[in-house]
Each structure stands twice: as C-alpha cells, then as structure tokens.
C-alpha cells in the first residue's frame, strides 16, 4: 500500500525520527544521593559526618548541578542496625533518591544490598568490608569501593609473616566484617605454614578487653591480631597497658585507619604494619583533597571517607556523561570508565562489582619520625590490584562470567 505524503504526515515522520535518536535524560527534578552511615556511634569518626562532607565535596566539583539538575546530598544515621538501614533506604528510594553511598557497617550494608538487588538502585559501598558483598551476596547495581576483608587480611598476614612464623591469636569483633577478616586471615596463615593458637569473639562496643588479653597471653601466641574495627583504639590502648609488647607479643591491628592512630597515639602503634587504600601523600591529588577536607573537618580523611568522595564523584560523572539517572545506564557507564581521581589513579569496576585499585602496605612511624600532626605512616609497598583482591576464579558471585 502506498503512503500518501501530506504536510501533516511529513511532520509526523520527522517527529518520530527525532524521537528515535533523542538522548537519554535525567528524569527526576534533582540528582539525589543519600549518605547512609553511622553518624554518632563507634564508626562515626571513620565514616559518619566525614563521609557526608566527602560526598558534598564531590558534588561541588560539578558546580552542584548536572545538566541543569541540582545535586542533593542527603544524610541518615542507621545506628548500625540492619533493619533500620533497610527501612531508611526504602523510604529514600520512594522519595526519589537514585543512589546511596557509604553504607556503614557490614551488617547494615548487606541489608541495603538485599533491597537494591530487588529495585535496581545504585549502592556505592565504602564503609562495609564483608567479603559477601562482592561474593555470594553480590548485586548488579551495587559496588564495593574501598576496603574488603579479603584484601586487608591477606596483605596484613603476608606482610607480618615475611619476618615471623610464630602462632597467632585473634580478638575478633562478633559481626560480619570481623568474621570475614578472621576467616580470610586463617586461610592465609595456613597457606604460609603458620598456626593459630586461639581466638575469642568480642561484642561491638566492648569497653574492657582484659579477659580477652589474658586469654591471648596464656595461649602461647606471639602475634596478637586485634580484629575489632570500631573498637581498635580501645583494644590497642589496653594491650599497651598490659605490656604485651614487652612480653614479646607482637600486636597486629587487622583493620586500622589514620583516625585510629590519631586516637591511640604513635607510642602504642609505632612500627605496626597497616594495609590501606588511601593516605595523604600517596599522590599530589591525594594531598590536595586531604588538605581541603582537613580545612573543613579539622581532621584528615579516612580511607572510607576518601572512598565515598571517589564513588560519588564517579557516579556523578557517569550521570553527566549519559545525561541519565537510569540506574542500569549509569552503572554501565561507570563500569566502562576507569576510575582516576584523588583516591586512586588506576581503578576499575570488575564484573563481580568490586572496584579494584592499588592497596598500600604502610608502617606507622615512631614519634621521632613524625614531622607533625597526622604524619603517621610511611610506605612499605604498593600492592597492585591483581595481587590485592580476591581472584575472580575464586568468586561465588553469580555475575561473574555473564
């Protein structure tokens, strides 16, 4: 049948052609990112208000707008309660939040990840380090950005056992991240021919570690793994008071950050080996960001807070590049684009949704070596991504190979 081309049909054909080639667009009235974290509890110093500030700094790099749409940074305190975290996230998503950043503790992050697996929203995890987040519990719109138990524990154990094959004892936080760290560390210790003399579990917020330290003393172990993220400062201070180092027991913090060193002091932590994904002098860009953060917060950024900045910045760049707030479109762009910023210069998002990047084995300086406030660590070794993170052939993530 012939098509009769009248002026009206010509207009219709042109309109349809333009519609077929139209760009995607940001459909919401704003680009909304919620920073969901521990704002007042034991993780608040390493995450909390500093993570909110880091997200704001990322937004400011875009002038507070993307393609005419304002960027809004929201904040909420989940109090390290998984049910509250899921409830807050659910409300945010219903109110038009397109992405959640930080995530806080692992239990809370795992609860939010279950939610985004069903609704496809973006989850930019920086605080939580449980291996499950990019292993059996992985989700296609969720990215683990900063730390994880596998990389942290493997690097710490490897570094320590280069000079000592003595037996270990673990004081482990009784929560997801603590369990992941100890399990990974035990595997690495066994692979390197070492032994574990014992282990004890501590509840989050434990004020007195005396009984645990006594068990470590009596175990015969010569390496004490302090594996209580959030309570590290308390446990290490008490280990120092017990004089364990003077008894030939090496204290090894399994997950430690600059904010922990600030809380404990160089005297108690001098010489400790620490694995981190970020420190102020790793690059000129890192120093510039850290100084700008310090001007706002009067403290240097933790690796988690620097990770929030990086993740939010990368997300916003993908929104700008695609002119879209559709989660699948934005995530595809994020995965296709290398991560290069103040946090890392060689990052990328793998198919298991793990953002891989360099890690750094650093040693805490002595008080005499430190040149001033927050001058805490010196670089021992750079660990490239292919050595730092769990190999994909050992992954249980259902997204691998698809």
Helices and strands as residue ranges (DSSP letters): H 7-21, E 30-37, H 48-60, E 65-66, E 69-77, H 82-94, E 99-102, H 106-119, E 122-125, G 131-134, E 142-144, H 149-160, E 168-173, H 176-191, E 196-202, H 210-219, E 223-227, H 232-241, G 245-247, E 250-253, H 258-264, H 266-269, E 273-276, H 284-297, H 303-322, H 327-336, E 348-349, E 355-356, E 359-364, E 377-383, H 385-388, G 392-394
